[in-house]
Amino acid sequence: MFAVLISNSVEDTVSIGSRVAKRLKRGDVVALIGELGSGKTVFTKGIAKGLGVKDSRYVNSPSFVIIKEYKGKIPLYHFDLYRLEKPHLLDSLNYEEYFYGNGATVIEWADKIRELLPKRYLEVKLSVIGENKRRIKLTSHCEEGAKRLTKQSKSRLLRTSCAQ
């Protein structure tokens, strides 16, 4: 199941990310997909804000270091795979410890490692439809999350957790 939301501004994108974060649990993975400039990092700032990360406005893409960790209500593990050439290069980072760890994991450019993603995750596809306007499609890749997403999307109060 999926839900589609329209963001008319950077602030809207942050707000949607923040609302998604309020439903995240330890071990949840959010896979962000979209072209350069589509709002993946802005959405991540919203997730950081929703998880209570102090100064979430300073969240930025860890393009060169691949991963950054932030402290919030639960830890936020922020991956940016833009520069990743081959999925197996993540092995040296022990990525599974993050994906199945004590925090929520957000992965920018997740389509590069689709085969490494856990079976249960939330996919967020961001598309540019105007200068500041974005189409945000949330697809839950787990039965529990899909039920919550379908039930709550009408009220726009998103429940996305796939944690066991």
QUIDA-V779528 format. One record per backbone hydrogen bond with DSSP energy under -1.0 kcal/mol. NH is the residue of the N-H (numbers start at 1). CO is the residue of the C=O. If there is no record, write none. Layout:
BEGIN
nh->[NH & NH]
co->[CO & CO]
END
This chain:
BEGIN
nh->[3 & 5 & 7 & 13 & 14 & 15 & 16 & 17 & 18 & 19 & 20 & 21 & 22 & 23 & 24 & 27 & 28 & 30 & 31 & 32 & 33 & 38 & 43 & 44 & 45 & 46 & 47 & 48 & 49 & 50 & 51 & 52 & 53 & 58 & 59 & 66 & 67 & 68 & 70 & 73 & 76 & 77 & 78 & 79 & 80 & 81 & 84 & 89 & 90 & 91 & 93 & 94 & 97 & 99 & 100 & 101 & 104 & 105 & 106 & 107 & 108 & 110 & 112 & 113 & 116 & 122 & 123 & 124 & 125 & 126 & 127 & 129 & 130 & 134 & 135 & 136 & 137 & 138 & 139 & 140 & 141 & 146 & 147 & 148 & 149 & 150 & 151 & 152 & 153 & 157]
co->[138 & 136 & 134 & 9 & 10 & 11 & 12 & 13 & 14 & 15 & 16 & 17 & 18 & 20 & 21 & 103 & 25 & 105 & 122 & 107 & 124 & 35 & 39 & 40 & 41 & 42 & 43 & 44 & 45 & 46 & 47 & 49 & 48 & 55 & 56 & 62 & 65 & 78 & 76 & 51 & 70 & 104 & 68 & 106 & 66 & 108 & 81 & 86 & 87 & 88 & 90 & 91 & 94 & 95 & 96 & 98 & 75 & 28 & 77 & 30 & 79 & 32 & 109 & 110 & 113 & 29 & 139 & 31 & 137 & 33 & 135 & 133 & 133 & 7 & 127 & 5 & 125 & 3 & 123 & 1 & 121 & 142 & 143 & 144 & 145 & 146 & 147 & 148 & 149 & 152]
END
